[in-house]
Amino acid sequence: MTDTSDTRSADSAAHATQQSRLHRLMRYLPLIAPVLLWTVPCWLLLHTGQHWPLPVTLAGTALFALGLIGMPLAMVRGHGRRQQDRAAIIGDTLLGTIWVLFTWSVVLGVPLRLALTVTGVGDGHDRARIVTWAVLGAATVLLAWGYAEARRVPRVRRLDVQLPRLGAGLDGTRVVLITDTHYGPLDRARWSARVCETVNTLEADLVCHTGDIADGTAERRRAQAAPLGTVRATRARVYVTGNHEYYSEAQGWVDLMDELGWKPLRNRHLLLERGGDTLVVAGVDDVTAESSGLAGHRAHLAGALNGADPDLPVLLLAHQPKFVDRAAAAGIDLQLSGHTHGGQIWPFHHLVRIDQPVVAGLSHHGARTLLYTSRGTGFWGPPFRVFAPSEITLLVLRSPQRPPTP
C-alpha cells in the first residue's frame, strides 16, 4: 500500500527544489542576458568564417565589447538612483539595438547560413559574408521603422464590446483607453499634446488611463504629462496606478492627475448613468503597490466595489492583465489593462506571456469576464516598436437589449 501523504510530501519537496533552482537561475539572469545579447551576434557576424580584414574584425569586436560594458553602466546610471536622462537614453537605445541584432542574428542568420550551404551558394567565406550583410540590413531597416513606430501618435483601434448585463440606456457608451504613456528621458511633450488631441476627436463618454504614466517623478515629468489636463470626456476621466508609478513617488502622480482633472480610482468606484441605466466604473492600485511600502497603497478589489449594487455591470481598471483572475472570481464584466506593450519589440511577447495571461486584445475569462489588454500608447525604455504597434483604444459598449438598427 502506498502512503499518499508521503507521496504528496515527496512531490511537494521536489516542486520546492525545482522552484528554488529556478529562482537561483533568475538571480543570475541580469548577468547572463547582456553577455548573450552581445556575444552571440558578435560571433555570428564577425567570427564564423567571414575572414574580414584584421582592422575590421578588431574594430567590430571592440564595438561589441564596448556595448557589453557600456549598456549596463548606462542603464544603471539612467534608471538607478541617479536618474540621468542622457545615460538612460544611451542605455535604452543600446538595449533595443542589440535585442534586434541578437534576434535577427538567430532567426535570420542561422537559417540563411543553412539554406546557402544546402543550395551550394558560394564557398564558406561568401556565405558567411552574405549572412552578415543580410542580418545587418534587416536590423537597420527594423530599427529605423521601429523608431518611427514608437515616436508616432498611435493609431486608433476601435471595437464593439457586448456586455450581457449592460442596460439598453448605456448602449453605445464610448470608452477611450490610453495607457503606458511612459513620459521619460526623451522629451515627448509635443507627442503628448497630439495624443490628447486625437483622444478629443473620439467624443468619449469615459476616458481611462490604466497607469505607467511616466518614468520619473511627477515634478520631473510634469511638462510632458500636462496635456492630459486637456482631455475631454462627457462623463469622467479616470486613472489607476501602474507599477512604474511605484518606482517614482506614486502619490505624487496620484496628486498630479487629480490636479489635472482626472479622478484617481484608488480601490474605489464611481457610477456612470445614462438612459436610466447604471455602470459601475471601478479601479484598483497596481498589484505591486503593497510591496512598495507606500502607506495605503494596495490592490483591493473588495474595497473598490464596496457599496456597489452587485446586480450592476462593472467596468474595472487594473494595470496588469494578470489581475483578471481576481476580477473573474468577483464576476467583473470588463477589465481594462495595459502593461504588456504587446511585447514592444518582437519576439519579446513570448517572455511577457510567462508573466501575463494575455499580451494584447480582447479575451474571455471565467463565466462572464472580458479582458481588454492594450498594447500601450507610448513605449518604455528602448525607443522602438517592432511588430507591436502602439494604440489609442475606442471601445463602444453594447447591450444585448439595444433596439435593432433601422
JOVEN-V717366 format. One line per field, one symbol per residue. phi: phi as a letter, one per 40 degrees, with the letter a starting at -180 (. if undefined). psi: psi as a letter, one per 30 degrees, with the letter a starting at -180 (. if undefined). burial: 1 if it has 9 or more other ideal C-beta (glycine too) atoms within 8 Angstrom, else 0. A space follows every 10 residues. Layout:
phi: ???
psi: ???
burial: ???
This chain:
phi: .ccccccccc cccccccccc ccccccccdd ccdcccdccc cccccbbbhc fcddcccccc cccccccccc ccccccccbc ccfccccccc cccccccccc ccdccccbcc cccccccccg cgcdcccccc cdcccccccc cccccccccc ccccccbbac bcbdcccccc dgdbbbbbaf cfdadccbcc cdccccccdc ccfccbbbbc gfcabhcccc bdcccdddcc cbacbabbab cbcccccafd cccccccccc gcccccfaab bbbaggbbbc bbabcccccc ccgcdgbacb cdcccdgccc cccbbbbadc dccccccccc gccabbabgc ggggbdbccc ccccbbcaca gcabbgcacb bbbccgcbab gdcbbbfacc abbbbbcbbc cccccc
psi: kkjeeeeeee eeeeeeeeee eeeeeeefef eeeeeeeeee eeeeffghge hlkeeeeeee eeeeeeeeee eeeeeeeefa eehjeeeeee eeeeeeefee eeefeefeee eeeeeeeefg jaaeeeeeee eeeeeeeeee eeeeeeeeee flkklkkkkk jkjfgkleff kgkjkkkllh ehkbejjhee eeeeeeeeef ffhkekkkjh lheljlleee geeefeffff kkkfelklkl klefeffiie eeeeeeeeeg gkjkiihlll kjkkgglkkk jlllllffee ffgkkfkljj eeeegkfkjf fkkkkkkkek efffeeeeef gkekkklbef ggfejkhffe eefefkfkel aklkkaegkk kkjkfleblk ckhkjjgikl lkkjkjkkkf gkkkk.
burial: 0000001000 0000000000 0000000000 0001111111 1111110101 0000001001 1001101101 1111111100 0010101111 1111111111 1111110111 0110011000 0000111111 1101110110 0110111011 0001010010 1110111101 1011111111 1111100110 1111111111 0101111111 1111110100 1101111101 1010011111 1111110101 0111111101 0111111111 1101001111 1111111010 0101001011 1001100100 0111111111 1111111101 1111111111 1111110110 0100011111 0010100011 1111111111 0111110111 1111111110 010000
